Amino acid sequence: MKALSLSLALAAAVGAGAANAENPQVVFETTAGDIRIELYSDAAPITVENFLAYVDDGFYGGTIFHRVIPDFVIQGGGFTTGFERRTTRDPIVNEADNGRLNKRGTLSMARTRDRDSATSQFFVNLSDNAFLDHGERDFGYAVFARVVEGMDVVDRIAMGGTGRRNGMADVPLEPVVVEAARRVGSD
């Protein structure tokens, strides 16, 4: 009976999109709560390596979610609470053609109009945003991870009021700070 219960529990976890044990995970500890993500190292190896280098260097600690658009995205990874832009590594190759889609709860790399301009900034999709996928719009935006715990935190961030600050629109009125980002298992 216990084996059957365990099998059913495992099947339910897989059906719900349980994390792949081989993929690295990162936890963002934010002032709004924790967000745990699974990285798609098989689909976006360059992007994941780049992202983990920022995590391992402590780069994301003290950054904010600086762009929040309800039913679209929350974006972070580039600015401090004083709206100072963090110095980044060189841009990486865009891996948007990896077969992953900009579905609710996935993370993609933010970039300029230049296809290969992503550095440290990322966004979490609040809705299915197919128009950001490869082949839908220029080259697309590289999906490299997904939220596995804390989507309620992401939604809470998205519900806060926004305004203009430092020439930027859609800035949360109440800053949401990433206090730390760490690999799971590196405690």
Salt bridges, closest charged atoms under 4 A:
GLU29 OE2 - ARG182 NE 2.86
GLU38 OE1 - ARG146 NE 3.04
ASP42 OD2 - ARG100 NH2 3.80
ASP56 OD2 - ARG183 NH2 2.67
ASP57 OD2 - ARG89 NH2 2.21
ASP116 OD1 - ARG115 NE 3.86
ASP138 OD1 - ARG111 NH2 2.49
ASP138 OD2 - ARG137 NE 3.97
ASP155 OD2 - ARG104 NH2 2.67
ASP187 OD1 - ARG182 NH1 2.87
